[in-house]
């Protein structure tokens, strides 16, 4: 179990540090609403990855390729919608403005980011999925150790990202607004890349 837990810790840290739509959304929420309201968002993978893992293991191996491309296009469109929201916050930025959206809504959106992003599906099908299957077949406790190490490390690393981003935001409202705008551009970039990749794969297929 110890070996697989160490593997889970390694892959959990790598997954948290890998730039992607979820990480960008998390940091944008930190800049928009403060670290206290952003911290609950780090729990979104715990809510979204269960269905993702089950879907990868049971369904994606038998569905046609066009389904994956459709998911990629839908996920890219959703990330672009999030980027538009960040842009509006940047345009109307007010450091003293009250926060209107409840934390539950941020978590729900973050869950959707993960569910509509092909990254976690690819990650679990190509990287951690085979290791999880091997560990579980050897002994269920090994599989549980892998998952425990993965998610404890991932959540802890995401908390560190939020606090680091919040510290940078305290340097001043101009820097805060600039980082917010940068996160919006990054979200838009991920969304456009995801849609573009989906279109290219669709035509190539």
Helices and strands as residue ranges (DSSP letters): H 2-17, H 21-33, H 35-39, G 40-43, H 44-58, H 65-91, H 103-115, H 118-123, I 124-128, H 129-138, H 140-169, H 173-204
